[in-house]
Amino acid sequence: MTEPLSVFPIGESNNAYAQYFDGQSYLAAISTEQVGIFNVTFEPGCRNHWHIHHAKTGGGQILIVVAGRGYYQEEGKPAQELKPGDVVNIPANVKHWHGAAKDSWFQHLAVEVAGEETSNEWCEAVSPEEYEKLK
């Protein structure tokens, strides 16, 4: 990659969460005060595993796409293509995954929604067969 994807920094290799990603991702903290906002960058073909943002009340996550092309999918629903400017509101307790298209870098801001008794549960990887069906 020779030029920035967006105005937000790519950050460092996302080693702390690498076990929950297929492919290489990067993480940059944009804000850690008031509301956590992180820029997540995915190399082409990179995606995270199915996961759930649990909360007793509130919680969940908001994705704001800032560069590239990717996908978001909730369990039991078809994957939706994402492009810059798209916003995804992910309610608490909904199993989902997100990541880059096979042929494109992808960046989104991940906004942590405050809630009570919040936790993240990482689940199985997205099956290669299902991912390969995406354009």
Contacts in CASP RR format, 6 or more apart in sequence:
PFRMAT RR
TARGET T0000
AUTHOR 0000-0000-0000
METHOD contacts of the structure
MODEL  1
MTEPLSVFPIGESNNAYAQYFDGQSYLAAISTEQVGIFNVTFEPGCRNHW
HIHHAKTGGGQILIVVAGRGYYQEEGKPAQELKPGDVVNIPANVKHWHGA
AKDSWFQHLAVEVAGEETSNEWCEAVSPEEYEKLK
1 105 0 8 1.000
4 10 0 8 1.000
5 41 0 8 1.000
5 66 0 8 1.000
5 67 0 8 1.000
5 68 0 8 1.000
5 105 0 8 1.000
5 107 0 8 1.000
6 39 0 8 1.000
6 66 0 8 1.000
6 67 0 8 1.000
6 84 0 8 1.000
6 107 0 8 1.000
7 66 0 8 1.000
8 28 0 8 1.000
8 30 0 8 1.000
8 39 0 8 1.000
8 66 0 8 1.000
8 107 0 8 1.000
8 109 0 8 1.000
9 28 0 8 1.000
9 39 0 8 1.000
10 26 0 8 1.000
10 28 0 8 1.000
10 39 0 8 1.000
10 41 0 8 1.000
10 107 0 8 1.000
11 26 0 8 1.000
11 27 0 8 1.000
11 28 0 8 1.000
11 39 0 8 1.000
11 41 0 8 1.000
12 26 0 8 1.000
12 27 0 8 1.000
12 28 0 8 1.000
13 24 0 8 1.000
13 25 0 8 1.000
13 26 0 8 1.000
14 21 0 8 1.000
14 24 0 8 1.000
14 25 0 8 1.000
14 26 0 8 1.000
14 27 0 8 1.000
14 40 0 8 1.000
16 27 0 8 1.000
17 25 0 8 1.000
17 27 0 8 1.000
17 48 0 8 1.000
18 25 0 8 1.000
20 48 0 8 1.000
20 49 0 8 1.000
20 51 0 8 1.000
20 122 0 8 1.000
21 42 0 8 1.000
21 46 0 8 1.000
21 47 0 8 1.000
21 48 0 8 1.000
21 49 0 8 1.000
22 45 0 8 1.000
22 46 0 8 1.000
22 47 0 8 1.000
22 48 0 8 1.000
22 49 0 8 1.000
22 125 0 8 1.000
22 126 0 8 1.000
23 42 0 8 1.000
23 43 0 8 1.000
23 45 0 8 1.000
23 46 0 8 1.000
23 47 0 8 1.000
24 42 0 8 1.000
24 43 0 8 1.000
24 46 0 8 1.000
25 40 0 8 1.000
25 41 0 8 1.000
25 42 0 8 1.000
25 43 0 8 1.000
25 46 0 8 1.000
25 48 0 8 1.000
26 40 0 8 1.000
26 41 0 8 1.000
27 38 0 8 1.000
27 39 0 8 1.000
27 40 0 8 1.000
27 41 0 8 1.000
28 38 0 8 1.000
28 39 0 8 1.000
28 41 0 8 1.000
29 36 0 8 1.000
29 37 0 8 1.000
29 38 0 8 1.000
30 36 0 8 1.000
30 37 0 8 1.000
30 38 0 8 1.000
30 39 0 8 1.000
30 109 0 8 1.000
31 37 0 8 1.000
35 111 0 8 1.000
35 112 0 8 1.000
35 114 0 8 1.000
36 111 0 8 1.000
36 112 0 8 1.000
37 109 0 8 1.000
37 110 0 8 1.000
37 111 0 8 1.000
37 112 0 8 1.000
38 109 0 8 1.000
38 110 0 8 1.000
38 112 0 8 1.000
39 66 0 8 1.000
39 107 0 8 1.000
39 108 0 8 1.000
39 109 0 8 1.000
39 110 0 8 1.000
40 107 0 8 1.000
40 108 0 8 1.000
40 109 0 8 1.000
40 110 0 8 1.000
41 105 0 8 1.000
41 106 0 8 1.000
41 107 0 8 1.000
42 70 0 8 1.000
42 99 0 8 1.000
42 100 0 8 1.000
42 105 0 8 1.000
42 106 0 8 1.000
42 107 0 8 1.000
43 100 0 8 1.000
43 105 0 8 1.000
44 100 0 8 1.000
44 101 0 8 1.000
44 102 0 8 1.000
44 103 0 8 1.000
44 104 0 8 1.000
44 105 0 8 1.000
44 106 0 8 1.000
45 99 0 8 1.000
45 100 0 8 1.000
45 101 0 8 1.000
45 102 0 8 1.000
45 131 0 8 1.000
46 99 0 8 1.000
46 100 0 8 1.000
46 106 0 8 1.000
47 71 0 8 1.000
47 97 0 8 1.000
47 98 0 8 1.000
47 99 0 8 1.000
47 100 0 8 1.000
47 126 0 8 1.000
47 131 0 8 1.000
48 97 0 8 1.000
48 98 0 8 1.000
48 99 0 8 1.000
49 97 0 8 1.000
49 122 0 8 1.000
49 123 0 8 1.000
49 124 0 8 1.000
49 125 0 8 1.000
49 126 0 8 1.000
50 75 0 8 1.000
50 95 0 8 1.000
50 96 0 8 1.000
50 97 0 8 1.000
50 122 0 8 1.000
50 123 0 8 1.000
50 124 0 8 1.000
50 125 0 8 1.000
50 126 0 8 1.000
51 95 0 8 1.000
51 96 0 8 1.000
51 97 0 8 1.000
51 120 0 8 1.000
51 121 0 8 1.000
51 122 0 8 1.000
51 123 0 8 1.000
52 93 0 8 1.000
52 94 0 8 1.000
52 95 0 8 1.000
52 96 0 8 1.000
52 120 0 8 1.000
52 121 0 8 1.000
52 123 0 8 1.000
53 59 0 8 1.000
53 60 0 8 1.000
53 61 0 8 1.000
53 90 0 8 1.000
53 92 0 8 1.000
53 93 0 8 1.000
53 94 0 8 1.000
53 113 0 8 1.000
53 118 0 8 1.000
53 120 0 8 1.000
54 92 0 8 1.000
54 93 0 8 1.000
54 117 0 8 1.000
54 118 0 8 1.000
54 119 0 8 1.000
54 120 0 8 1.000
54 121 0 8 1.000
55 92 0 8 1.000
55 93 0 8 1.000
55 113 0 8 1.000
55 115 0 8 1.000
55 116 0 8 1.000
55 117 0 8 1.000
55 118 0 8 1.000
55 119 0 8 1.000
56 115 0 8 1.000
56 116 0 8 1.000
56 117 0 8 1.000
57 115 0 8 1.000
57 116 0 8 1.000
57 117 0 8 1.000
58 92 0 8 1.000
58 113 0 8 1.000
58 114 0 8 1.000
58 115 0 8 1.000
58 116 0 8 1.000
59 92 0 8 1.000
59 112 0 8 1.000
59 113 0 8 1.000
59 114 0 8 1.000
59 115 0 8 1.000
59 118 0 8 1.000
60 90 0 8 1.000
60 91 0 8 1.000
60 92 0 8 1.000
60 94 0 8 1.000
60 112 0 8 1.000
60 113 0 8 1.000
60 115 0 8 1.000
60 118 0 8 1.000
61 90 0 8 1.000
61 110 0 8 1.000
61 111 0 8 1.000
61 112 0 8 1.000
61 113 0 8 1.000
62 87 0 8 1.000
62 88 0 8 1.000
62 89 0 8 1.000
62 90 0 8 1.000
62 110 0 8 1.000
62 111 0 8 1.000
62 113 0 8 1.000
63 72 0 8 1.000
63 82 0 8 1.000
63 86 0 8 1.000
63 87 0 8 1.000
63 88 0 8 1.000
63 90 0 8 1.000
63 98 0 8 1.000
63 108 0 8 1.000
63 109 0 8 1.000
63 110 0 8 1.000
63 111 0 8 1.000
64 85 0 8 1.000
64 86 0 8 1.000
64 87 0 8 1.000
64 108 0 8 1.000
64 109 0 8 1.000
64 111 0 8 1.000
65 82 0 8 1.000
65 83 0 8 1.000
65 84 0 8 1.000
65 85 0 8 1.000
65 86 0 8 1.000
65 87 0 8 1.000
65 88 0 8 1.000
65 106 0 8 1.000
65 107 0 8 1.000
65 108 0 8 1.000
66 84 0 8 1.000
66 85 0 8 1.000
66 107 0 8 1.000
66 108 0 8 1.000
66 109 0 8 1.000
67 84 0 8 1.000
67 105 0 8 1.000
67 106 0 8 1.000
67 107 0 8 1.000
68 83 0 8 1.000
68 84 0 8 1.000
68 100 0 8 1.000
68 101 0 8 1.000
68 104 0 8 1.000
68 105 0 8 1.000
68 106 0 8 1.000
68 107 0 8 1.000
69 81 0 8 1.000
69 82 0 8 1.000
69 83 0 8 1.000
69 100 0 8 1.000
69 101 0 8 1.000
69 103 0 8 1.000
69 104 0 8 1.000
69 106 0 8 1.000
70 81 0 8 1.000
70 82 0 8 1.000
70 83 0 8 1.000
70 98 0 8 1.000
70 99 0 8 1.000
70 100 0 8 1.000
70 101 0 8 1.000
70 104 0 8 1.000
70 106 0 8 1.000
71 79 0 8 1.000
71 80 0 8 1.000
71 81 0 8 1.000
71 82 0 8 1.000
71 98 0 8 1.000
71 99 0 8 1.000
71 100 0 8 1.000
71 101 0 8 1.000
71 134 0 8 1.000
72 79 0 8 1.000
72 80 0 8 1.000
72 82 0 8 1.000
72 88 0 8 1.000
72 90 0 8 1.000
72 96 0 8 1.000
72 97 0 8 1.000
72 98 0 8 1.000
72 99 0 8 1.000
73 79 0 8 1.000
73 80 0 8 1.000
73 96 0 8 1.000
73 97 0 8 1.000
73 98 0 8 1.000
73 126 0 8 1.000
74 90 0 8 1.000
74 94 0 8 1.000
74 95 0 8 1.000
74 96 0 8 1.000
75 94 0 8 1.000
75 95 0 8 1.000
75 96 0 8 1.000
79 134 0 8 1.000
80 88 0 8 1.000
81 101 0 8 1.000
81 135 0 8 1.000
82 88 0 8 1.000
82 98 0 8 1.000
82 106 0 8 1.000
82 108 0 8 1.000
88 98 0 8 1.000
90 96 0 8 1.000
92 113 0 8 1.000
92 115 0 8 1.000
92 118 0 8 1.000
95 123 0 8 1.000
97 126 0 8 1.000
98 108 0 8 1.000
99 106 0 8 1.000
100 106 0 8 1.000
101 134 0 8 1.000
101 135 0 8 1.000
102 131 0 8 1.000
102 132 0 8 1.000
102 134 0 8 1.000
END
